[in-house]
Amino acid sequence: MDIHLLIDNLTNPALLFFFLGILASQVKSDLEIPKNSSKFISLYLLLSIGFKGGQELAHSTFTSEIYGGIFMGFLLAIFVPFYTFFILRKKFSTENAGAIAAAYGSVSAVTFITSVSFLEMENINYGGHMVAVMALMEAPSIIIGVLLMQIFSNGKKSTKELVGLVKHAVTNGSVLLIIGSLFIGYFTSDVQAAGIKPFTTDIFKGFLAVFLLDMGITSGRKIKPLLKKGKFAFLFSIVIPCLNGLLVAYVSGIWLEELGNRFLIAILAASASYIAVPAAMRIAAPKANPGLYLPMALAITFPFNITFGMPIYMYVVQHTF
């Protein structure tokens, strides 16, 4: 692996703020980002990346590259929760296995946003349609996780309840915002987009740094309780995402040509949701333990991907096909 990619990534200011957050939590500092501010920043990041993606998509011609990305994203959103569910059932209850599988089949918008920043730092182009791919991967994995829980558990839900869960997955706030922002960006003219560029683009990296500081504080607080639950959860949180990312980084060359697009689909395959899925599982699987699926995704998989995962997947896409 080209060591400069790893060094550049580890010295990225936004990532260093993430480490600062972890340090603050470990030394019991009272450093904290107010909840309302944290929520606003997360909404801003989703809005910004969705809007910019829509702008990029408006200037793109629909080609096999775009269709290939959508096809791969949809396939991953179905396949990953399906196969991971049966691995997880060996150690966890049906409800916990379904919730964790849904989290790892879904995606992390913050990991995606951090990866976009990584591409910009390396001056590597990517397609705006990848934002749409990310948004489209949220709901299917939640639906698959819920259906697997229903099939393999004793308690069955009515058709009306299942329809309600599917609706909740599709209308989840983060999914709705990023898809809506994508469409707004697509239909906004270049002149109009330039008028709000200082908001959507110029301050983006600053807000990302503050958000990752908050994520570091949260991750540091959640890692210890998870480690007490055994090695299986810890190993799963690193090995499975890494395998998914490496495999997709390699085979993506079959459908995709652009380096940036291959890298982003690999990141999406390797990431795990800690926003949309936990919100959905509160309704779909109240017996599932959020002390498992939330810190697995947030405190282990997320830090691994944004530190070592990104340069590893980039190396694979650069040296295959």
C-alpha positions as a Markdown table, in Angstrom:
| # | Residue | x | y | z |
|---|---|---|---|---|
| 1 | Met | 0.0 | 0.0 | 0.0 |
| 2 | Asp | 1.2 | 3.5 | -0.8 |
| 3 | Ile | 2.1 | 4.8 | 2.6 |
| 4 | His | 1.5 | 8.4 | 1.7 |
| 5 | Leu | -2.3 | 7.7 | 1.4 |
| 6 | Leu | -2.3 | 6.4 | 5.0 |
| 7 | Ile | -0.3 | 9.3 | 6.3 |
| 8 | Asp | -2.4 | 11.9 | 4.5 |
| 9 | Asn | -5.5 | 10.3 | 5.9 |
| 10 | Leu | -4.3 | 10.0 | 9.5 |
| 11 | Thr | -3.2 | 13.7 | 9.4 |
| 12 | Asn | -6.5 | 14.9 | 8.0 |
| 13 | Pro | -7.6 | 17.7 | 10.4 |
| 14 | Ala | -11.2 | 16.3 | 10.5 |
| 15 | Leu | -9.9 | 12.9 | 11.5 |
| 16 | Leu | -7.6 | 14.4 | 14.1 |
| 17 | Phe | -10.6 | 16.0 | 15.7 |
| 18 | Phe | -12.2 | 12.6 | 15.9 |
| 19 | Phe | -9.2 | 11.3 | 17.8 |
| 20 | Leu | -9.4 | 14.4 | 20.1 |
| 21 | Gly | -13.0 | 13.4 | 20.9 |
| 22 | Ile | -11.9 | 9.9 | 21.8 |
| 23 | Leu | -9.1 | 11.3 | 24.0 |
| 24 | Ala | -11.6 | 13.7 | 25.7 |
| 25 | Ser | -13.9 | 10.8 | 26.6 |
| 26 | Gln | -11.1 | 8.7 | 28.0 |
| 27 | Val | -9.7 | 11.4 | 30.3 |
| 28 | Lys | -13.3 | 12.1 | 31.5 |
| 29 | Ser | -13.3 | 15.6 | 30.1 |
| 30 | Asp | -16.5 | 17.7 | 30.2 |
| 31 | Leu | -16.0 | 18.5 | 26.5 |
| 32 | Glu | -19.3 | 18.0 | 24.8 |
| 33 | Ile | -21.1 | 19.2 | 21.6 |
| 34 | Pro | -24.7 | 20.3 | 22.5 |
| 35 | Lys | -27.2 | 17.8 | 21.2 |
| 36 | Asn | -29.1 | 20.4 | 19.2 |
| 37 | Ser | -25.9 | 21.6 | 17.6 |
| 38 | Ser | -24.9 | 18.1 | 16.8 |
| 39 | Lys | -28.2 | 17.3 | 15.2 |
| 40 | Phe | -28.0 | 20.5 | 13.2 |
| 41 | Ile | -24.5 | 19.7 | 11.9 |
| 42 | Ser | -25.6 | 16.2 | 10.9 |
| 43 | Leu | -28.5 | 17.6 | 9.0 |
| 44 | Tyr | -26.3 | 20.2 | 7.3 |
| 45 | Leu | -23.8 | 17.5 | 6.2 |
| 46 | Leu | -26.6 | 15.4 | 4.7 |
| 47 | Leu | -28.1 | 18.5 | 3.0 |
| 48 | Ser | -24.7 | 19.6 | 1.6 |
| 49 | Ile | -23.6 | 16.3 | 0.2 |
| 50 | Gly | -27.0 | 15.6 | -1.3 |
| 51 | Phe | -27.2 | 19.0 | -2.9 |
| 52 | Lys | -23.7 | 18.8 | -4.4 |
| 53 | Gly | -24.4 | 15.3 | -5.6 |
| 54 | Gly | -27.6 | 16.5 | -7.3 |
| 55 | Gln | -25.5 | 19.3 | -9.0 |
| 56 | Glu | -23.0 | 16.7 | -10.2 |
| 57 | Leu | -25.8 | 14.4 | -11.4 |
| 58 | Ala | -27.4 | 17.3 | -13.4 |
| 59 | His | -24.1 | 17.7 | -15.4 |
| 60 | Ser | -23.8 | 13.9 | -16.0 |
| 61 | Thr | -25.0 | 11.8 | -18.8 |
| 62 | Phe | -26.8 | 8.7 | -17.8 |
| 63 | Thr | -24.4 | 5.9 | -18.7 |
| 64 | Ser | -23.6 | 2.3 | -17.8 |
| 65 | Glu | -21.4 | 3.8 | -15.0 |
| 66 | Ile | -24.4 | 5.2 | -13.3 |
| 67 | Tyr | -26.6 | 2.2 | -13.8 |
| 68 | Gly | -23.8 | -0.1 | -12.7 |
| 69 | Gly | -23.4 | 1.9 | -9.4 |
| 70 | Ile | -27.1 | 1.7 | -8.7 |
| 71 | Phe | -27.2 | -2.0 | -9.5 |
| 72 | Met | -24.2 | -2.7 | -7.2 |
| 73 | Gly | -25.6 | -0.6 | -4.3 |
| 74 | Phe | -29.1 | -2.3 | -4.5 |
| 75 | Leu | -27.5 | -5.7 | -4.6 |
| 76 | Leu | -25.3 | -5.0 | -1.6 |
| 77 | Ala | -28.2 | -3.7 | 0.4 |
| 78 | Ile | -29.9 | -7.1 | 0.0 |
| 79 | Phe | -27.0 | -9.5 | 0.0 |
| 80 | Val | -25.0 | -8.1 | 3.0 |
| 81 | Pro | -27.8 | -8.3 | 5.6 |
| 82 | Phe | -28.9 | -11.7 | 4.3 |
| 83 | Tyr | -25.5 | -13.4 | 4.7 |
| 84 | Thr | -24.4 | -11.7 | 7.9 |
| 85 | Phe | -27.7 | -12.6 | 9.6 |
| 86 | Phe | -26.9 | -16.3 | 9.5 |
| 87 | Ile | -23.3 | -15.6 | 10.8 |
| 88 | Leu | -24.7 | -13.5 | 13.7 |
| 89 | Arg | -27.4 | -16.1 | 14.6 |
| 90 | Lys | -24.7 | -18.4 | 15.8 |
| 91 | Lys | -23.9 | -16.1 | 18.7 |
| 92 | Phe | -26.9 | -13.7 | 19.1 |
| 93 | Ser | -30.6 | -13.9 | 19.4 |
| 94 | Thr | -32.8 | -13.6 | 16.3 |
| 95 | Glu | -33.7 | -10.0 | 17.1 |
| 96 | Asn | -30.1 | -9.0 | 17.8 |
| 97 | Ala | -28.9 | -10.8 | 14.6 |
| 98 | Gly | -31.5 | -9.1 | 12.5 |
| 99 | Ala | -30.8 | -5.6 | 13.9 |
| 100 | Ile | -27.0 | -6.0 | 13.5 |
| 101 | Ala | -27.4 | -7.4 | 10.0 |
| 102 | Ala | -29.6 | -4.5 | 9.0 |
| 103 | Ala | -27.0 | -2.1 | 10.3 |
| 104 | Tyr | -24.2 | -3.7 | 8.3 |
| 105 | Gly | -26.3 | -4.0 | 5.2 |
| 106 | Ser | -27.2 | -0.3 | 5.5 |
| 107 | Val | -24.7 | 2.5 | 5.1 |
| 108 | Ser | -23.1 | 5.3 | 7.2 |
| 109 | Ala | -23.7 | 8.7 | 5.6 |
| 110 | Val | -20.9 | 10.2 | 7.8 |
| 111 | Thr | -18.4 | 7.6 | 6.5 |
| 112 | Phe | -19.4 | 8.4 | 3.0 |
| 113 | Ile | -19.0 | 12.1 | 3.6 |
| 114 | Thr | -15.6 | 11.6 | 5.1 |
| 115 | Ser | -14.6 | 9.5 | 2.1 |
| 116 | Val | -15.7 | 12.2 | -0.3 |
| 117 | Ser | -13.4 | 14.6 | 1.6 |
| 118 | Phe | -10.6 | 12.0 | 1.3 |
| 119 | Leu | -11.2 | 11.9 | -2.5 |
| 120 | Glu | -11.1 | 15.7 | -2.7 |
| 121 | Met | -7.9 | 15.7 | -0.7 |
| 122 | Glu | -6.4 | 13.3 | -3.2 |
| 123 | Asn | -7.8 | 15.2 | -6.2 |
| 124 | Ile | -9.8 | 12.1 | -7.4 |
| 125 | Asn | -13.1 | 12.6 | -9.3 |
| 126 | Tyr | -16.3 | 10.8 | -8.5 |
| 127 | Gly | -19.8 | 10.8 | -9.8 |
| 128 | Gly | -22.6 | 12.8 | -8.1 |
| 129 | His | -24.9 | 9.8 | -8.7 |
| 130 | Met | -23.0 | 8.0 | -5.8 |
| 131 | Val | -25.0 | 10.1 | -3.4 |
| 132 | Ala | -28.2 | 8.6 | -4.8 |
| 133 | Val | -26.6 | 5.1 | -4.5 |
| 134 | Met | -25.9 | 5.8 | -0.8 |
| 135 | Ala | -29.4 | 7.0 | -0.2 |
| 136 | Leu | -31.0 | 4.1 | -2.0 |
| 137 | Met | -29.1 | 1.6 | 0.1 |
| 138 | Glu | -30.6 | 2.7 | 3.4 |
| 139 | Ala | -34.2 | 1.3 | 3.2 |
| 140 | Pro | -33.7 | -2.2 | 1.5 |
| 141 | Ser | -31.3 | -3.4 | 4.2 |
| 142 | Ile | -33.7 | -2.4 | 7.0 |
| 143 | Ile | -36.5 | -4.2 | 5.2 |
| 144 | Ile | -34.4 | -7.4 | 4.7 |
| 145 | Gly | -33.4 | -7.3 | 8.4 |
| 146 | Val | -37.0 | -7.0 | 9.6 |
| 147 | Leu | -38.2 | -9.8 | 7.2 |
| 148 | Leu | -35.5 | -12.1 | 8.4 |
| 149 | Met | -36.4 | -11.5 | 12.0 |
| 150 | Gln | -40.0 | -12.2 | 11.2 |
| 151 | Ile | -39.2 | -15.5 | 9.4 |
| 152 | Phe | -36.9 | -16.9 | 12.1 |
| 153 | Ser | -38.7 | -15.6 | 15.2 |
| 154 | Asn | -41.8 | -17.0 | 16.9 |
| 155 | Gly | -43.6 | -13.7 | 17.2 |
| 156 | Lys | -45.1 | -12.6 | 13.9 |
| 157 | Lys | -46.2 | -9.1 | 13.0 |
| 158 | Ser | -49.3 | -8.4 | 11.0 |
| 159 | Thr | -49.1 | -7.2 | 7.4 |
| 160 | Lys | -50.2 | -3.8 | 8.5 |
| 161 | Glu | -47.3 | -3.6 | 11.0 |
| 162 | Leu | -44.8 | -4.7 | 8.4 |
| 163 | Val | -46.1 | -2.0 | 5.9 |
| 164 | Gly | -45.7 | 0.6 | 8.7 |
| 165 | Leu | -42.1 | -0.5 | 9.2 |
| 166 | Val | -41.3 | -0.4 | 5.5 |
| 167 | Lys | -42.8 | 3.1 | 5.4 |
| 168 | His | -40.7 | 4.2 | 8.4 |
| 169 | Ala | -37.6 | 2.9 | 6.7 |
| 170 | Val | -38.3 | 4.8 | 3.5 |
| 171 | Thr | -39.4 | 8.1 | 5.2 |
| 172 | Asn | -36.6 | 8.1 | 7.8 |
| 173 | Gly | -35.4 | 11.7 | 8.2 |
| 174 | Ser | -31.8 | 11.1 | 7.0 |
| 175 | Val | -33.0 | 9.1 | 4.0 |
| 176 | Leu | -35.6 | 11.7 | 3.1 |
| 177 | Leu | -33.3 | 14.7 | 3.6 |
| 178 | Ile | -30.5 | 13.3 | 1.4 |
| 179 | Ile | -32.8 | 12.2 | -1.4 |
| 180 | Gly | -34.7 | 15.5 | -1.2 |
| 181 | Ser | -31.5 | 17.5 | -1.3 |
| 182 | Leu | -30.3 | 15.4 | -4.3 |
| 183 | Phe | -33.4 | 16.3 | -6.3 |
| 184 | Ile | -33.2 | 20.0 | -5.3 |
| 185 | Gly | -29.5 | 20.1 | -6.4 |
| 186 | Tyr | -30.5 | 18.4 | -9.6 |
| 187 | Phe | -33.1 | 21.0 | -10.5 |
| 188 | Thr | -31.2 | 24.0 | -9.3 |
| 189 | Ser | -29.4 | 26.1 | -12.0 |
| 190 | Asp | -25.7 | 26.8 | -11.8 |
| 191 | Val | -26.4 | 30.5 | -11.1 |
| 192 | Gln | -28.7 | 29.7 | -8.2 |
| 193 | Ala | -26.3 | 27.1 | -6.8 |
| 194 | Ala | -23.5 | 29.6 | -6.9 |
| 195 | Gly | -25.6 | 31.9 | -4.6 |
| 196 | Ile | -25.5 | 29.3 | -1.8 |
| 197 | Lys | -22.1 | 27.9 | -2.4 |
| 198 | Pro | -20.6 | 29.5 | 0.7 |
| 199 | Phe | -23.1 | 27.5 | 2.7 |
| 200 | Thr | -23.1 | 24.2 | 0.8 |
| 201 | Thr | -19.4 | 24.0 | 0.0 |
| 202 | Asp | -17.1 | 26.5 | 1.7 |
| 203 | Ile | -17.9 | 25.7 | 5.3 |
| 204 | Phe | -18.4 | 22.0 | 4.7 |
| 205 | Lys | -15.0 | 20.7 | 6.0 |
| 206 | Gly | -15.2 | 22.9 | 9.1 |
| 207 | Phe | -18.6 | 21.4 | 10.1 |
| 208 | Leu | -17.3 | 17.9 | 9.3 |
| 209 | Ala | -14.4 | 18.5 | 11.8 |
| 210 | Val | -16.8 | 19.5 | 14.5 |
| 211 | Phe | -19.1 | 16.6 | 13.8 |
| 212 | Leu | -16.2 | 14.1 | 13.9 |
| 213 | Leu | -15.2 | 15.6 | 17.2 |
| 214 | Asp | -18.7 | 14.8 | 18.5 |
| 215 | Met | -18.5 | 11.3 | 17.0 |
| 216 | Gly | -15.2 | 10.7 | 18.7 |
| 217 | Ile | -16.6 | 11.7 | 22.1 |
| 218 | Thr | -19.6 | 9.3 | 21.5 |
| 219 | Ser | -17.5 | 6.5 | 20.3 |
| 220 | Gly | -15.1 | 6.7 | 23.2 |
| 221 | Arg | -17.9 | 6.4 | 25.7 |
| 222 | Lys | -19.5 | 3.4 | 24.0 |
| 223 | Ile | -16.4 | 1.2 | 23.3 |
| 224 | Lys | -15.8 | -0.2 | 26.8 |
| 225 | Pro | -19.3 | -1.7 | 27.4 |
| 226 | Leu | -19.1 | -3.4 | 24.0 |
| 227 | Leu | -15.7 | -4.9 | 24.7 |
| 228 | Lys | -17.1 | -6.6 | 27.8 |
| 229 | Lys | -19.6 | -8.5 | 25.7 |
| 230 | Gly | -16.9 | -10.6 | 24.0 |
| 231 | Lys | -14.5 | -10.9 | 21.2 |
| 232 | Phe | -17.0 | -12.1 | 18.6 |
| 233 | Ala | -18.8 | -8.8 | 18.3 |
| 234 | Phe | -15.5 | -6.9 | 18.2 |
| 235 | Leu | -14.0 | -9.2 | 15.5 |
| 236 | Phe | -17.2 | -9.1 | 13.4 |
| 237 | Ser | -17.2 | -5.3 | 13.5 |
| 238 | Ile | -13.8 | -5.2 | 11.8 |
| 239 | Val | -13.5 | -8.5 | 9.8 |
| 240 | Ile | -16.9 | -8.5 | 8.0 |
| 241 | Pro | -16.8 | -4.8 | 6.9 |
| 242 | Cys | -13.2 | -5.2 | 5.8 |
| 243 | Leu | -14.0 | -8.3 | 3.7 |
| 244 | Asn | -17.0 | -6.6 | 2.2 |
| 245 | Gly | -15.0 | -3.5 | 1.3 |
| 246 | Leu | -12.1 | -5.5 | -0.1 |
| 247 | Leu | -14.3 | -7.8 | -2.2 |
| 248 | Val | -16.4 | -4.9 | -3.6 |
| 249 | Ala | -13.2 | -2.8 | -4.2 |
| 250 | Tyr | -12.0 | -5.6 | -6.4 |
| 251 | Val | -15.1 | -6.7 | -8.3 |
| 252 | Ser | -16.4 | -3.2 | -8.8 |
| 253 | Gly | -14.1 | -2.9 | -11.8 |
| 254 | Ile | -16.5 | -5.2 | -13.6 |
| 255 | Trp | -19.3 | -2.6 | -13.7 |
| 256 | Leu | -17.5 | 0.7 | -12.8 |
| 257 | Glu | -14.6 | 2.5 | -14.5 |
| 258 | Glu | -14.0 | 5.6 | -12.5 |
| 259 | Leu | -11.6 | 5.2 | -9.6 |
| 260 | Gly | -13.6 | 7.5 | -7.3 |
| 261 | Asn | -16.8 | 5.6 | -7.9 |
| 262 | Arg | -15.2 | 2.2 | -7.2 |
| 263 | Phe | -13.7 | 3.6 | -4.0 |
| 264 | Leu | -17.1 | 5.0 | -2.8 |
| 265 | Ile | -19.0 | 1.8 | -3.5 |
| 266 | Ala | -16.3 | -0.1 | -1.5 |
| 267 | Ile | -16.8 | 2.3 | 1.4 |
| 268 | Leu | -20.5 | 1.9 | 1.3 |
| 269 | Ala | -20.1 | -1.9 | 1.3 |
| 270 | Ala | -17.8 | -1.7 | 4.3 |
| 271 | Ser | -19.8 | 0.9 | 6.4 |
| 272 | Ala | -22.5 | 0.3 | 8.9 |
| 273 | Ser | -25.5 | 2.5 | 9.8 |
| 274 | Tyr | -25.7 | 4.1 | 13.3 |
| 275 | Ile | -28.4 | 6.6 | 12.6 |
| 276 | Ala | -31.1 | 5.3 | 10.3 |
| 277 | Val | -31.1 | 1.7 | 11.5 |
| 278 | Pro | -31.1 | 2.3 | 15.2 |
| 279 | Ala | -34.1 | 4.6 | 14.7 |
| 280 | Ala | -35.9 | 2.0 | 12.7 |
| 281 | Met | -35.0 | -0.9 | 15.1 |
| 282 | Arg | -36.6 | 0.9 | 18.1 |
| 283 | Ile | -39.9 | 0.2 | 16.4 |
| 284 | Ala | -39.1 | -3.0 | 14.4 |
| 285 | Ala | -37.1 | -4.9 | 17.1 |
| 286 | Pro | -37.7 | -3.5 | 20.6 |
| 287 | Lys | -36.1 | -6.6 | 22.1 |
| 288 | Ala | -32.8 | -6.1 | 20.2 |
| 289 | Asn | -30.1 | -4.6 | 22.3 |
| 290 | Pro | -29.0 | -1.2 | 21.1 |
| 291 | Gly | -25.9 | -1.6 | 23.3 |
| 292 | Leu | -24.7 | -4.1 | 20.6 |
| 293 | Tyr | -25.6 | -2.8 | 17.2 |
| 294 | Leu | -25.0 | 0.9 | 17.9 |
| 295 | Pro | -21.5 | 0.7 | 19.4 |
| 296 | Met | -20.4 | -2.0 | 16.9 |
| 297 | Ala | -21.2 | 0.3 | 14.0 |
| 298 | Leu | -20.2 | 3.6 | 15.7 |
| 299 | Ala | -17.3 | 2.7 | 18.0 |
| 300 | Ile | -15.5 | 0.0 | 16.0 |
| 301 | Thr | -16.5 | -0.1 | 12.3 |
| 302 | Phe | -16.6 | 3.6 | 11.8 |
| 303 | Pro | -13.2 | 4.4 | 13.3 |
| 304 | Phe | -11.6 | 1.5 | 11.4 |
| 305 | Asn | -13.0 | 2.6 | 8.1 |
| 306 | Ile | -12.0 | 6.3 | 8.3 |
| 307 | Thr | -8.5 | 5.5 | 9.5 |
| 308 | Phe | -7.2 | 2.3 | 7.9 |
| 309 | Gly | -10.1 | 1.2 | 5.7 |
| 310 | Met | -10.1 | 4.1 | 3.2 |
| 311 | Pro | -6.4 | 3.9 | 2.2 |
| 312 | Ile | -6.7 | 0.0 | 2.0 |
| 313 | Tyr | -9.7 | 0.1 | -0.3 |
| 314 | Met | -8.1 | 2.9 | -2.4 |
| 315 | Tyr | -5.0 | 0.7 | -2.8 |
| 316 | Val | -7.1 | -2.2 | -4.1 |
| 317 | Val | -9.1 | -0.1 | -6.6 |
| 318 | Gln | -5.9 | 1.5 | -7.9 |
| 319 | His | -4.2 | -1.8 | -8.5 |
| 320 | Thr | -7.0 | -4.0 | -9.9 |
| 321 | Phe | -8.7 | -4.0 | -13.4 |
